[in-house]
Amino acid sequence: MALDTRKLRRWYRDYNHRFFGDSLPADALIECVRIEGCWGRAMVSDGRPVIHLSPRCRVCRSVAKMTLLHEMAHVKLWPVTTHGPQFQAEMQRLAAAGAMKGLW
């Protein structure tokens, strides 16, 4: 499966609308880039969210989408970068809202 920027942006816009109430920045940079030691990462650069997904996410569409949702949760909670209670609560909220339906 290809992970081109257009597809990732389309998924981001759709998830931002459906599961985040369009609260995440529309101008986030989303790319598939080589990352060591993880499937994805989120950061802020010059005030703009940046999401990188590893090419390993190409293994299947579900993995890519779940990784994107995971990184979008980090964007929402920025500057919290850990997987502590706030992050766990956000991932549970996403699951309860149906974001993971058909993905796991």
N, CA, C and O atoms as CSV, one atom per row, in Angstrom:
chain,resi,resn,atom,element,x,y,z
A,1,MET,N,N,0.843,-1.180,0.000
A,1,MET,CA,C,0.000,0.000,0.000
A,1,MET,C,C,0.891,1.246,0.000
A,1,MET,O,O,1.843,1.337,0.774
A,2,ALA,N,N,0.578,2.182,-0.855
A,2,ALA,CA,C,1.311,3.446,-0.896
A,2,ALA,C,C,0.799,4.375,0.208
A,2,ALA,O,O,-0.385,4.370,0.545
A,3,LEU,N,N,1.698,5.151,0.750
A,3,LEU,CA,C,1.332,6.167,1.744
A,3,LEU,C,C,1.735,7.524,1.202
A,3,LEU,O,O,2.674,8.147,1.697
A,4,ASP,N,N,1.026,7.978,0.190
A,4,ASP,CA,C,1.371,9.273,-0.377
A,4,ASP,C,C,0.773,10.391,0.470
A,4,ASP,O,O,-0.179,10.190,1.224
A,5,THR,N,N,1.358,11.563,0.323
A,5,THR,CA,C,0.968,12.720,1.131
A,5,THR,C,C,-0.498,13.076,0.935
A,5,THR,O,O,-1.171,13.450,1.896
A,6,ARG,N,N,-1.004,12.969,-0.279
A,6,ARG,CA,C,-2.424,13.299,-0.522
A,6,ARG,C,C,-3.349,12.389,0.275
A,6,ARG,O,O,-4.320,12.855,0.871
A,7,LYS,N,N,-3.051,11.103,0.288
A,7,LYS,CA,C,-3.882,10.153,1.033
A,7,LYS,C,C,-3.825,10.460,2.527
A,7,LYS,O,O,-4.857,10.477,3.199
A,8,LEU,N,N,-2.618,10.702,3.049
A,8,LEU,CA,C,-2.475,11.008,4.473
A,8,LEU,C,C,-3.213,12.288,4.837
A,8,LEU,O,O,-3.862,12.348,5.882
A,9,ARG,N,N,-3.124,13.312,3.995
A,9,ARG,CA,C,-3.841,14.576,4.244
A,9,ARG,C,C,-5.351,14.348,4.225
A,9,ARG,O,O,-6.076,14.915,5.043
A,10,ARG,N,N,-5.821,13.530,3.305
A,10,ARG,CA,C,-7.258,13.240,3.222
A,10,ARG,C,C,-7.732,12.545,4.496
A,10,ARG,O,O,-8.769,12.904,5.054
A,11,TRP,N,N,-6.978,11.557,4.951
A,11,TRP,CA,C,-7.341,10.877,6.199
A,11,TRP,C,C,-7.305,11.852,7.366
A,11,TRP,O,O,-8.203,11.832,8.208
A,12,TYR,N,N,-6.288,12.706,7.435
A,12,TYR,CA,C,-6.168,13.686,8.508
A,12,TYR,C,C,-7.383,14.612,8.525
A,12,TYR,O,O,-7.983,14.827,9.578
A,13,ARG,N,N,-7.746,15.158,7.373
A,13,ARG,CA,C,-8.913,16.068,7.311
A,13,ARG,C,C,-10.184,15.354,7.750
A,13,ARG,O,O,-10.981,15.900,8.512
A,14,ASP,N,N,-10.366,14.132,7.267
A,14,ASP,CA,C,-11.558,13.367,7.629
A,14,ASP,C,C,-11.595,13.096,9.133
A,14,ASP,O,O,-12.621,13.331,9.771
A,15,TYR,N,N,-10.502,12.608,9.706
A,15,TYR,CA,C,-10.464,12.316,11.141
A,15,TYR,C,C,-10.576,13.586,11.977
A,15,TYR,O,O,-11.228,13.591,13.021
A,16,ASN,N,N,-9.945,14.656,11.521
A,16,ASN,CA,C,-10.038,15.920,12.251
A,16,ASN,C,C,-11.497,16.357,12.336
A,16,ASN,O,O,-11.949,16.823,13.382
A,17,HIS,N,N,-12.221,16.208,11.254
A,17,HIS,CA,C,-13.636,16.597,11.233
A,17,HIS,C,C,-14.485,15.642,12.078
A,17,HIS,O,O,-15.255,16.080,12.933
A,18,ARG,N,N,-14.341,14.344,11.836
A,18,ARG,CA,C,-15.210,13.352,12.476
A,18,ARG,C,C,-14.931,13.136,13.955
A,18,ARG,O,O,-15.859,12.945,14.741
A,19,PHE,N,N,-13.654,13.163,14.343
A,19,PHE,CA,C,-13.316,12.763,15.712
A,19,PHE,C,C,-12.691,13.859,16.571
A,19,PHE,O,O,-12.559,13.697,17.784
A,20,PHE,N,N,-12.305,14.968,15.949
A,20,PHE,CA,C,-11.701,16.055,16.714
A,20,PHE,C,C,-12.476,17.366,16.558
A,20,PHE,O,O,-12.021,18.404,17.040
A,21,GLY,N,N,-13.630,17.340,15.900
A,21,GLY,CA,C,-14.447,18.535,15.745
A,21,GLY,C,C,-13.726,19.669,15.036
A,21,GLY,O,O,-13.956,20.840,15.336
A,22,ASP,N,N,-12.847,19.322,14.091
A,22,ASP,CA,C,-12.044,20.305,13.341
A,22,ASP,C,C,-11.200,21.180,14.259
A,22,ASP,O,O,-10.887,22.320,13.917
A,23,SER,N,N,-10.831,20.652,15.423
A,23,SER,CA,C,-10.052,21.441,16.380
A,23,SER,C,C,-8.544,21.390,16.133
A,23,SER,O,O,-7.808,22.224,16.660
A,24,LEU,N,N,-8.079,20.433,15.346
A,24,LEU,CA,C,-6.649,20.357,15.044
A,24,LEU,C,C,-6.330,21.291,13.888
A,24,LEU,O,O,-7.175,21.513,13.020
A,25,PRO,N,N,-5.127,21.839,13.866
A,25,PRO,CA,C,-4.771,22.771,12.783
A,25,PRO,C,C,-4.895,22.130,11.401
A,25,PRO,O,O,-4.438,21.009,11.177
A,26,ALA,N,N,-5.516,22.855,10.491
A,26,ALA,CA,C,-5.705,22.353,9.127
A,26,ALA,C,C,-4.395,22.315,8.350
A,26,ALA,O,O,-4.273,21.581,7.370
A,27,ASP,N,N,-3.411,23.109,8.788
A,27,ASP,CA,C,-2.160,23.203,8.033
A,27,ASP,C,C,-1.084,22.238,8.509
A,27,ASP,O,O,0.094,22.445,8.218
A,28,ALA,N,N,-1.460,21.187,9.235
A,28,ALA,CA,C,-0.474,20.215,9.708
A,28,ALA,C,C,0.271,19.604,8.520
A,28,ALA,O,O,-0.316,19.326,7.474
A,29,LEU,N,N,1.554,19.407,8.705
A,29,LEU,CA,C,2.373,18.738,7.698
A,29,LEU,C,C,2.381,17.259,8.025
A,29,LEU,O,O,2.751,16.869,9.132
A,30,ILE,N,N,1.976,16.431,7.074
A,30,ILE,CA,C,1.901,14.990,7.288
A,30,ILE,C,C,2.704,14.312,6.195
A,30,ILE,O,O,2.449,14.502,5.006
A,31,GLU,N,N,3.691,13.508,6.621
A,31,GLU,CA,C,4.581,12.879,5.661
A,31,GLU,C,C,4.906,11.445,6.060
A,31,GLU,O,O,4.856,11.078,7.235
A,32,CYS,N,N,5.235,10.658,5.068
A,32,CYS,CA,C,5.769,9.323,5.286
A,32,CYS,C,C,7.279,9.438,5.128
A,32,CYS,O,O,7.780,9.667,4.027
A,33,VAL,N,N,7.997,9.279,6.230
A,33,VAL,CA,C,9.459,9.408,6.227
A,33,VAL,C,C,10.078,8.293,7.064
A,33,VAL,O,O,9.432,7.727,7.946
A,34,ARG,N,N,11.317,7.993,6.776
A,34,ARG,CA,C,12.021,6.959,7.544
A,34,ARG,C,C,12.222,7.444,8.981
A,34,ARG,O,O,12.753,8.529,9.218
A,35,ILE,N,N,11.792,6.624,9.924
A,35,ILE,CA,C,11.908,6.916,11.351
A,35,ILE,C,C,12.521,5.686,12.014
A,35,ILE,O,O,12.093,4.561,11.754
A,36,GLU,N,N,13.489,5.889,12.842
A,36,GLU,CA,C,14.104,4.784,13.577
A,36,GLU,C,C,13.377,4.570,14.902
A,36,GLU,O,O,13.136,5.519,15.648
A,37,GLY,N,N,13.033,3.330,15.181
A,37,GLY,CA,C,12.537,2.964,16.498
A,37,GLY,C,C,11.082,3.235,16.797
A,37,GLY,O,O,10.638,2.994,17.919
A,38,CYS,N,N,10.314,3.732,15.828
A,38,CYS,CA,C,8.888,3.961,16.091
A,38,CYS,C,C,8.104,3.936,14.777
A,38,CYS,O,O,8.682,3.967,13.691
A,39,TRP,N,N,6.811,3.880,14.899
A,39,TRP,CA,C,5.921,3.835,13.737
A,39,TRP,C,C,5.504,5.229,13.296
A,39,TRP,O,O,5.165,5.442,12.132
A,40,GLY,N,N,5.529,6.179,14.229
A,40,GLY,CA,C,5.142,7.544,13.907
A,40,GLY,C,C,5.628,8.496,14.981
A,40,GLY,O,O,6.065,8.077,16.053
A,41,ARG,N,N,5.546,9.781,14.680
A,41,ARG,CA,C,5.890,10.788,15.670
A,41,ARG,C,C,5.155,12.082,15.328
A,41,ARG,O,O,4.837,12.361,14.172
A,42,ALA,N,N,4.902,12.847,16.366
A,42,ALA,CA,C,4.260,14.150,16.197
A,42,ALA,C,C,5.115,15.184,16.905
A,42,ALA,O,O,5.697,14.914,17.955
A,43,MET,N,N,5.183,16.361,16.322
A,43,MET,CA,C,5.938,17.457,16.913
A,43,MET,C,C,5.345,18.759,16.406
A,43,MET,O,O,4.445,18.758,15.566
A,44,VAL,N,N,5.847,19.848,16.912
A,44,VAL,CA,C,5.460,21.161,16.409
A,44,VAL,C,C,6.733,21.852,15.954
A,44,VAL,O,O,7.717,21.910,16.692
A,45,SER,N,N,6.710,22.373,14.740
A,45,SER,CA,C,7.848,23.084,14.181
A,45,SER,C,C,7.377,24.439,13.681
A,45,SER,O,O,6.512,24.521,12.809
A,46,ASP,N,N,7.950,25.504,14.236
A,46,ASP,CA,C,7.546,26.873,13.881
A,46,ASP,C,C,6.039,27.070,14.049
A,46,ASP,O,O,5.393,27.730,13.234
A,47,GLY,N,N,5.487,26.483,15.126
A,47,GLY,CA,C,4.076,26.636,15.424
A,47,GLY,C,C,3.145,25.755,14.601
A,47,GLY,O,O,1.927,25.816,14.766
A,48,ARG,N,N,3.704,24.943,13.723
A,48,ARG,CA,C,2.896,24.085,12.840
A,48,ARG,C,C,3.073,22.623,13.239
A,48,ARG,O,O,4.206,22.159,13.373
A,49,PRO,N,N,1.964,21.880,13.432
A,49,PRO,CA,C,2.083,20.452,13.746
A,49,PRO,C,C,2.710,19.694,12.578
A,49,PRO,O,O,2.430,19.961,11.409
A,50,VAL,N,N,3.557,18.752,12.936
A,50,VAL,CA,C,4.204,17.883,11.946
A,50,VAL,C,C,3.975,16.450,12.397
A,50,VAL,O,O,4.273,16.097,13.538
A,51,ILE,N,N,3.449,15.630,11.507
A,51,ILE,CA,C,3.244,14.213,11.780
A,51,ILE,C,C,4.050,13.425,10.756
A,51,ILE,O,O,3.901,13.613,9.549
A,52,HIS,N,N,4.904,12.542,11.259
A,52,HIS,CA,C,5.663,11.643,10.398
A,52,HIS,C,C,5.189,10.218,10.643
A,52,HIS,O,O,5.095,9.780,11.790
A,53,LEU,N,N,4.893,9.502,9.578
A,53,LEU,CA,C,4.577,8.082,9.665
A,53,LEU,C,C,5.707,7.312,9.009
A,53,LEU,O,O,6.198,7.693,7.946
A,54,SER,N,N,6.111,6.238,9.642
A,54,SER,CA,C,7.170,5.392,9.104
A,54,SER,C,C,6.662,4.640,7.875
A,54,SER,O,O,5.486,4.281,7.812
A,55,PRO,N,N,7.535,4.402,6.904
A,55,PRO,CA,C,7.148,3.556,5.771
A,55,PRO,C,C,6.688,2.165,6.212
A,55,PRO,O,O,5.996,1.477,5.461
A,56,ARG,N,N,7.066,1.745,7.425
A,56,ARG,CA,C,6.598,0.451,7.940
A,56,ARG,C,C,5.079,0.410,8.059
A,56,ARG,O,O,4.488,-0.669,8.074
A,57,CYS,N,N,4.440,1.583,8.144
A,57,CYS,CA,C,2.974,1.636,8.237
A,57,CYS,C,C,2.316,1.136,6.963
A,57,CYS,O,O,1.111,0.886,6.947
A,58,ARG,N,N,3.084,0.988,5.905
A,58,ARG,CA,C,2.544,0.474,4.644
A,58,ARG,C,C,2.084,-0.976,4.749
A,58,ARG,O,O,1.437,-1.497,3.840
A,59,VAL,N,N,2.420,-1.622,5.859
A,59,VAL,CA,C,2.081,-3.026,6.027
A,59,VAL,C,C,0.585,-3.250,5.785
A,59,VAL,O,O,0.199,-4.262,5.200
A,60,CYS,N,N,-0.248,-2.325,6.224
A,60,CYS,CA,C,-1.677,-2.392,5.906
A,60,CYS,C,C,-2.347,-1.060,6.250
A,60,CYS,O,O,-1.853,-0.285,7.070
A,61,ARG,N,N,-3.456,-0.827,5.613
A,61,ARG,CA,C,-4.204,0.421,5.784
A,61,ARG,C,C,-4.596,0.648,7.249
A,61,ARG,O,O,-4.531,1.776,7.737
A,62,SER,N,N,-5.000,-0.410,7.945
A,62,SER,CA,C,-5.416,-0.265,9.346
A,62,SER,C,C,-4.280,0.240,10.223
A,62,SER,O,O,-4.486,1.115,11.064
A,63,VAL,N,N,-3.090,-0.303,10.033
A,63,VAL,CA,C,-1.934,0.143,10.820
A,63,VAL,C,C,-1.655,1.615,10.547
A,63,VAL,O,O,-1.409,2.384,11.477
A,64,ALA,N,N,-1.690,2.007,9.286
A,64,ALA,CA,C,-1.434,3.406,8.927
A,64,ALA,C,C,-2.469,4.331,9.555
A,64,ALA,O,O,-2.117,5.379,10.095
A,65,LYS,N,N,-3.732,3.955,9.488
A,65,LYS,CA,C,-4.788,4.802,10.042
A,65,LYS,C,C,-4.723,4.881,11.561
A,65,LYS,O,O,-4.910,5.955,12.133
A,66,MET,N,N,-4.458,3.751,12.224
A,66,MET,CA,C,-4.347,3.784,13.685
A,66,MET,C,C,-3.137,4.604,14.125
A,66,MET,O,O,-3.201,5.320,15.124
A,67,THR,N,N,-2.040,4.504,13.387
A,67,THR,CA,C,-0.855,5.297,13.711
A,67,THR,C,C,-1.144,6.778,13.528
A,67,THR,O,O,-0.738,7.596,14.353
A,68,LEU,N,N,-1.841,7.130,12.453
A,68,LEU,CA,C,-2.202,8.533,12.237
A,68,LEU,C,C,-3.090,9.041,13.372
A,68,LEU,O,O,-2.859,10.135,13.887
A,69,LEU,N,N,-4.088,8.276,13.766
A,69,LEU,CA,C,-4.961,8.680,14.874
A,69,LEU,C,C,-4.151,8.855,16.164
A,69,LEU,O,O,-4.375,9.805,16.914
A,70,HIS,N,N,-3.229,7.954,16.417
A,70,HIS,CA,C,-2.354,8.031,17.586
A,70,HIS,C,C,-1.580,9.357,17.571
A,70,HIS,O,O,-1.518,10.058,18.581
A,71,GLU,N,N,-1.000,9.686,16.430
A,71,GLU,CA,C,-0.215,10.925,16.328
A,71,GLU,C,C,-1.120,12.162,16.394
A,71,GLU,O,O,-0.709,13.196,16.921
A,72,MET,N,N,-2.317,12.070,15.877
A,72,MET,CA,C,-3.265,13.181,15.981
A,72,MET,C,C,-3.635,13.434,17.439
A,72,MET,O,O,-3.844,14.582,17.832
A,73,ALA,N,N,-3.717,12.374,18.247
A,73,ALA,CA,C,-3.969,12.543,19.682
A,73,ALA,C,C,-2.817,13.322,20.312
A,73,ALA,O,O,-3.045,14.176,21.168
A,74,HIS,N,N,-1.597,13.038,19.900
A,74,HIS,CA,C,-0.453,13.802,20.403
A,74,HIS,C,C,-0.564,15.273,20.009
A,74,HIS,O,O,-0.268,16.158,20.811
A,75,VAL,N,N,-0.989,15.529,18.781
A,75,VAL,CA,C,-1.150,16.921,18.334
A,75,VAL,C,C,-2.187,17.624,19.206
A,75,VAL,O,O,-1.982,18.761,19.629
A,76,LYS,N,N,-3.285,16.951,19.467
A,76,LYS,CA,C,-4.333,17.559,20.292
A,76,LYS,C,C,-3.816,17.914,21.682
A,76,LYS,O,O,-4.156,18.966,22.224
A,77,LEU,N,N,-3.012,17.055,22.248
A,77,LEU,CA,C,-2.559,17.229,23.637
A,77,LEU,C,C,-1.255,18.014,23.753
A,77,LEU,O,O,-0.777,18.249,24.863
A,78,TRP,N,N,-0.680,18.416,22.639
A,78,TRP,CA,C,0.606,19.123,22.669
A,78,TRP,C,C,0.569,20.264,23.670
A,78,TRP,O,O,-0.406,21.015,23.644
A,79,PRO,N,N,1.520,20.460,24.531
A,79,PRO,CA,C,2.871,19.915,24.531
A,79,PRO,C,C,3.050,18.627,25.340
A,79,PRO,O,O,4.185,18.209,25.567
A,80,VAL,N,N,1.976,17.996,25.776
A,80,VAL,CA,C,2.101,16.702,26.455
A,80,VAL,C,C,2.562,15.679,25.419
A,80,VAL,O,O,1.886,15.467,24.412
A,81,THR,N,N,3.698,15.052,25.658
A,81,THR,CA,C,4.253,14.123,24.667
A,81,THR,C,C,4.326,12.685,25.165
A,81,THR,O,O,4.745,11.794,24.426
A,82,THR,N,N,3.925,12.455,26.401
A,82,THR,CA,C,4.007,11.106,26.967
A,82,THR,C,C,2.738,10.319,26.661
A,82,THR,O,O,1.768,10.854,26.123
A,83,HIS,N,N,2.767,9.053,27.011
A,83,HIS,CA,C,1.596,8.185,26.855
A,83,HIS,C,C,0.928,7.949,28.207
A,83,HIS,O,O,0.427,6.859,28.483
A,84,GLY,N,N,0.928,8.980,29.039
A,84,GLY,CA,C,0.361,8.907,30.381
A,84,GLY,C,C,-1.155,8.992,30.389
A,84,GLY,O,O,-1.800,8.756,29.367
A,85,PRO,N,N,-1.729,9.332,31.543
A,85,PRO,CA,C,-3.183,9.319,31.719
A,85,PRO,C,C,-3.952,10.193,30.718
A,85,PRO,O,O,-4.999,9.775,30.224
A,86,GLN,N,N,-3.457,11.386,30.414
A,86,GLN,CA,C,-4.166,12.246,29.455
A,86,GLN,C,C,-4.212,11.603,28.079
A,86,GLN,O,O,-5.246,11.614,27.411
A,87,PHE,N,N,-3.098,11.051,27.667
A,87,PHE,CA,C,-3.042,10.402,26.363
A,87,PHE,C,C,-3.941,9.171,26.337
A,87,PHE,O,O,-4.677,8.954,25.374
A,88,GLN,N,N,-3.880,8.371,27.388
A,88,GLN,CA,C,-4.722,7.167,27.450
A,88,GLN,C,C,-6.200,7.541,27.394
A,88,GLN,O,O,-6.985,6.878,26.715
A,89,ALA,N,N,-6.580,8.598,28.103
A,89,ALA,CA,C,-7.974,9.048,28.082
A,89,ALA,C,C,-8.377,9.500,26.678
A,89,ALA,O,O,-9.496,9.234,26.239
A,90,GLU,N,N,-7.479,10.174,25.980
A,90,GLU,CA,C,-7.785,10.622,24.615
A,90,GLU,C,C,-7.939,9.432,23.675
A,90,GLU,O,O,-8.843,9.423,22.840
A,91,MET,N,N,-7.085,8.442,23.796
A,91,MET,CA,C,-7.207,7.261,22.938
A,91,MET,C,C,-8.499,6.496,23.257
A,91,MET,O,O,-9.139,5.962,22.351
A,92,GLN,N,N,-8.877,6.443,24.515
A,92,GLN,CA,C,-10.140,5.796,24.875
A,92,GLN,C,C,-11.327,6.587,24.334
A,92,GLN,O,O,-12.320,6.003,23.901
A,93,ARG,N,N,-11.225,7.918,24.358
A,93,ARG,CA,C,-12.290,8.758,23.793
A,93,ARG,C,C,-12.434,8.477,22.295
A,93,ARG,O,O,-13.545,8.340,21.785
A,94,LEU,N,N,-11.307,8.394,21.606
A,94,LEU,CA,C,-11.348,8.100,20.167
A,94,LEU,C,C,-11.986,6.741,19.898
A,94,LEU,O,O,-12.814,6.604,18.997
A,95,ALA,N,N,-11.601,5.750,20.674
A,95,ALA,CA,C,-12.176,4.414,20.497
A,95,ALA,C,C,-13.688,4.442,20.754
A,95,ALA,O,O,-14.458,3.859,19.991
A,96,ALA,N,N,-14.109,5.116,21.822
A,96,ALA,CA,C,-15.539,5.206,22.147
A,96,ALA,C,C,-16.316,5.958,21.069
A,96,ALA,O,O,-17.496,5.687,20.846
A,97,ALA,N,N,-15.653,6.901,20.402
A,97,ALA,CA,C,-16.302,7.664,19.322
A,97,ALA,C,C,-16.355,6.899,18.006
A,97,ALA,O,O,-16.933,7.371,17.027
A,98,GLY,N,N,-15.742,5.700,17.990
A,98,GLY,CA,C,-15.793,4.874,16.789
A,98,GLY,C,C,-14.605,5.022,15.845
A,98,GLY,O,O,-14.619,4.482,14.739
A,99,ALA,N,N,-13.579,5.750,16.277
A,99,ALA,CA,C,-12.427,5.983,15.402
A,99,ALA,C,C,-11.697,4.697,15.033
A,99,ALA,O,O,-11.099,4.609,13.960
A,100,MET,N,N,-11.743,3.709,15.904
A,100,MET,CA,C,-11.016,2.467,15.663
A,100,MET,C,C,-11.879,1.381,15.027
A,100,MET,O,O,-11.395,0.289,14.727
A,101,LYS,N,N,-13.154,1.686,14.826
A,101,LYS,CA,C,-14.073,0.686,14.270
A,101,LYS,C,C,-13.564,0.212,12.906
A,101,LYS,O,O,-13.315,1.011,12.003
A,102,GLY,N,N,-13.421,-1.075,12.788
A,102,GLY,CA,C,-12.952,-1.675,11.548
A,102,GLY,C,C,-11.439,-1.648,11.382
A,102,GLY,O,O,-10.915,-2.167,10.396
A,103,LEU,N,N,-10.730,-1.047,12.340
A,103,LEU,CA,C,-9.279,-0.970,12.234
A,103,LEU,C,C,-8.574,-2.017,13.088
A,103,LEU,O,O,-7.460,-2.431,12.764
A,104,TRP,N,N,-9.222,-2.458,14.196
A,104,TRP,CA,C,-8.579,-3.485,15.033
A,104,TRP,C,C,-9.491,-4.644,15.248
A,104,TRP,O,O,-9.122,-5.603,15.927
